[in-house]
Amino acid sequence: MVTDVIRTTDSIRSKILESTLAVAGHFDRIGRREGKPRRAIFNMGDSHNVPIWSRQLAPNPLNAYEERLHRITNPDTHNTFNEFSKLDGAFVIRGDGFIRSAGMFIGSN
């Protein structure tokens, strides 16, 4: 099933998909512990064109962090991403695991 998803994206590596699922699981565990469901949208694929037909709802919170902290594969950042998941909007992730933005409204501009 994971390989079918990978084939439909812009070269999402299986390690990146697995890391994204791990982050989603992390959000779920925190939400259950706090008694408040935590949800997030992860846009994986076509990360170069998403900004063309989408908009940033608030200033991109990732801009305040150095590039190495933009990686979905970096477990040190998962709590930070959890806080960003409280924002409306999606995470936009490149195929190599670099998170381009958080808080993105995906749809027509």
Residue frames as qw, qx, qy, qz and C-alpha x, y, z in Angstrom:
[[0.000, 0.884, 0.467, 0.000, 0.00, 0.00, 0.00],
 [0.302, -0.782, 0.109, 0.534, 2.79, 2.47, 0.86],
 [0.389, -0.140, 0.596, 0.688, 4.42, 1.82, -2.52],
 [0.210, 0.646, 0.657, 0.328, 1.11, 2.64, -4.28],
 [0.140, -0.941, -0.212, 0.225, 1.00, 6.00, -2.50],
 [0.424, -0.556, 0.353, 0.621, 4.63, 6.71, -3.35],
 [0.418, 0.215, 0.666, 0.579, 4.00, 6.09, -7.06],
 [0.106, 0.806, 0.529, 0.244, 1.32, 8.81, -7.13],
 [0.284, -0.912, -0.061, 0.290, 3.49, 11.56, -5.62],
 [0.419, 0.853, -0.283, 0.128, 6.55, 13.57, -6.60],
 [0.645, 0.342, -0.592, 0.341, 9.12, 11.02, -5.50],
 [0.571, -0.644, 0.279, -0.426, 8.14, 10.79, -1.85],
 [0.345, 0.353, -0.851, 0.179, 10.67, 8.44, -0.30],
 [0.689, -0.381, -0.601, -0.138, 9.24, 5.61, 1.81],
 [0.479, -0.165, -0.515, 0.692, 11.30, 6.82, 4.80],
 [0.088, -0.113, 0.049, -0.988, 9.60, 10.23, 4.50],
 [0.601, -0.319, -0.439, -0.587, 6.12, 8.70, 4.37],
 [0.691, -0.290, -0.623, 0.223, 6.92, 6.53, 7.38],
 [0.295, -0.062, -0.373, 0.878, 8.21, 9.57, 9.31],
 [0.307, -0.222, -0.151, -0.913, 5.07, 11.53, 8.43],
 [0.703, -0.352, -0.541, -0.300, 2.89, 8.68, 9.69],
 [0.582, -0.199, -0.569, 0.547, 4.98, 8.59, 12.88],
 [0.025, 0.070, -0.178, 0.981, 4.39, 12.33, 13.40],
 [0.537, -0.295, -0.352, -0.707, 0.65, 11.82, 12.83],
 [0.725, -0.307, -0.613, 0.071, 0.70, 9.03, 15.43],
 [0.372, -0.057, -0.430, 0.820, 2.56, 11.35, 17.82],
 [0.258, -0.212, -0.057, -0.941, -0.18, 13.98, 17.36],
 [0.679, -0.319, -0.515, -0.414, -2.84, 11.35, 18.03],
 [0.641, -0.231, -0.616, 0.395, -1.18, 10.13, 21.24],
 [0.150, 0.002, -0.299, 0.942, -0.85, 13.69, 22.57],
 [0.419, -0.237, -0.248, -0.840, -4.45, 14.48, 21.66],
 [0.716, -0.328, -0.596, -0.155, -5.73, 11.37, 23.42],
 [0.518, -0.158, -0.544, 0.641, -3.63, 12.12, 26.49],
 [0.003, -0.017, -0.167, 0.986, -4.96, 15.69, 26.61],
 [0.263, 0.501, 0.763, -0.313, -8.51, 14.60, 25.84],
 [0.352, 0.747, 0.003, -0.564, -8.58, 16.84, 22.75],
 [0.829, 0.329, 0.383, 0.240, -8.37, 15.23, 19.31],
 [0.146, -0.688, 0.369, 0.608, -5.45, 16.55, 17.31],
 [0.750, 0.499, 0.420, 0.112, -5.73, 16.58, 13.56],
 [0.134, -0.662, 0.377, 0.634, -3.41, 17.73, 10.79],
 [0.783, 0.605, 0.120, -0.074, -3.23, 17.76, 7.01],
 [0.470, -0.491, 0.539, 0.497, 0.03, 16.68, 5.42],
 [0.678, 0.701, -0.019, -0.222, 0.35, 17.58, 1.74],
 [0.543, -0.416, 0.631, 0.366, 3.00, 15.32, 0.26],
 [0.541, 0.310, 0.645, 0.441, 3.71, 15.69, -3.39],
 [0.273, 0.695, 0.365, 0.557, 3.82, 18.53, -5.91],
 [0.432, -0.673, -0.307, 0.516, 5.15, 20.81, -3.19],
 [0.298, -0.114, 0.238, 0.917, 6.42, 23.30, -5.77],
 [0.121, -0.363, -0.541, -0.749, 2.97, 23.96, -7.24],
 [0.320, -0.603, -0.706, 0.188, 0.89, 23.90, -4.06],
 [0.200, -0.496, -0.226, 0.814, 1.77, 27.52, -3.15],
 [0.004, -0.064, -0.486, -0.871, 0.54, 28.64, -6.58],
 [0.437, -0.405, -0.544, -0.591, -3.05, 27.62, -5.83],
 [0.596, -0.551, -0.539, 0.224, -2.94, 27.98, -2.06],
 [0.034, 0.786, -0.156, 0.598, -2.21, 30.65, 0.49],
 [0.401, 0.019, -0.675, 0.618, -0.51, 30.99, 3.82],
 [0.368, -0.747, -0.525, -0.175, -3.16, 31.61, 6.53],
 [0.426, -0.894, 0.078, 0.114, -0.65, 33.20, 8.93],
 [0.183, 0.792, -0.582, -0.024, 3.07, 33.88, 8.67],
 [0.873, 0.136, -0.469, 0.019, 4.83, 30.57, 8.11],
 [0.635, -0.737, 0.205, -0.102, 5.99, 29.56, 11.61],
 [0.927, -0.014, 0.130, 0.351, 8.83, 27.49, 10.14],
 [0.430, 0.785, -0.075, 0.440, 10.56, 30.65, 8.91],
 [0.358, -0.845, 0.296, -0.265, 11.84, 31.23, 12.44],
 [0.849, -0.341, 0.397, 0.068, 13.76, 27.92, 12.44],
 [0.031, -0.596, 0.689, 0.411, 16.97, 26.88, 10.76],
 [0.652, 0.298, -0.490, -0.496, 16.63, 24.55, 7.79],
 [0.281, 0.168, -0.937, 0.117, 17.76, 21.37, 9.58],
 [0.228, 0.156, 0.730, -0.625, 14.71, 21.72, 11.84],
 [0.581, 0.302, -0.118, -0.747, 12.37, 21.67, 8.83],
 [0.354, 0.216, -0.879, -0.234, 12.83, 17.93, 8.35],
 [0.813, -0.253, -0.091, -0.516, 9.92, 15.58, 9.09],
 [0.861, 0.072, -0.478, 0.159, 12.55, 12.91, 9.78],
 [0.227, 0.386, -0.536, 0.716, 14.05, 14.88, 12.68],
 [0.507, -0.514, -0.691, 0.025, 12.41, 13.50, 15.87],
 [0.318, -0.252, -0.363, 0.839, 13.65, 16.52, 17.83],
 [0.146, -0.016, -0.166, -0.975, 11.11, 18.65, 15.98],
 [0.258, -0.373, -0.847, -0.275, 8.00, 16.50, 16.45],
 [0.198, -0.604, -0.592, 0.495, 6.81, 18.42, 19.52],
 [0.006, -0.378, 0.115, 0.919, 7.26, 21.67, 17.61],
 [0.209, -0.097, -0.712, -0.664, 5.22, 20.30, 14.71],
 [0.218, -0.496, -0.828, 0.143, 2.60, 19.24, 17.25],
 [0.060, -0.572, -0.303, 0.760, 2.26, 22.87, 18.32],
 [0.118, 0.243, -0.437, -0.858, 2.01, 23.95, 14.66],
 [0.124, -0.285, -0.903, -0.297, -0.79, 21.41, 14.15],
 [0.017, -0.589, -0.612, 0.527, -2.96, 23.65, 16.36],
 [0.129, 0.415, -0.206, -0.877, -2.95, 26.19, 13.53],
 [0.744, 0.517, 0.319, -0.277, -5.52, 25.93, 10.79],
 [0.468, 0.753, -0.394, -0.240, -4.00, 24.75, 7.56],
 [0.991, 0.110, -0.023, 0.070, -1.74, 22.07, 6.20],
 [0.473, -0.598, 0.514, 0.394, 1.91, 21.09, 6.34],
 [0.733, 0.652, -0.140, -0.134, 3.43, 21.10, 2.83],
 [0.663, -0.486, 0.536, 0.193, 6.21, 18.50, 2.58],
 [0.430, 0.640, -0.547, -0.327, 8.68, 17.95, -0.26],
 [0.937, 0.128, -0.308, -0.108, 9.60, 14.46, -1.37],
 [0.559, 0.337, -0.584, 0.483, 12.88, 14.65, 0.56],
 [0.538, -0.499, -0.609, 0.301, 11.08, 15.38, 3.87],
 [0.197, -0.005, -0.148, 0.969, 11.68, 19.13, 3.98],
 [0.023, 0.735, 0.653, -0.182, 8.60, 20.88, 5.36],
 [0.277, 0.396, 0.248, 0.840, 8.13, 23.98, 3.23],
 [0.241, -0.354, 0.085, -0.900, 5.34, 25.49, 5.30],
 [0.132, -0.367, -0.868, 0.308, 2.81, 24.99, 8.07],
 [0.144, 0.587, 0.419, -0.677, -0.57, 26.70, 8.31],
 [0.039, 0.161, -0.577, -0.800, -1.20, 26.59, 4.54],
 [0.626, 0.398, 0.393, -0.543, -4.74, 26.84, 3.13],
 [0.230, -0.105, 0.829, 0.498, -4.86, 24.41, 0.23],
 [0.393, 0.657, 0.632, -0.118, -7.35, 25.37, -2.43],
 [0.423, 0.632, 0.316, 0.567, -7.93, 27.98, -5.03],
 [0.326, -0.183, -0.196, 0.907, -6.52, 31.42, -4.39]]
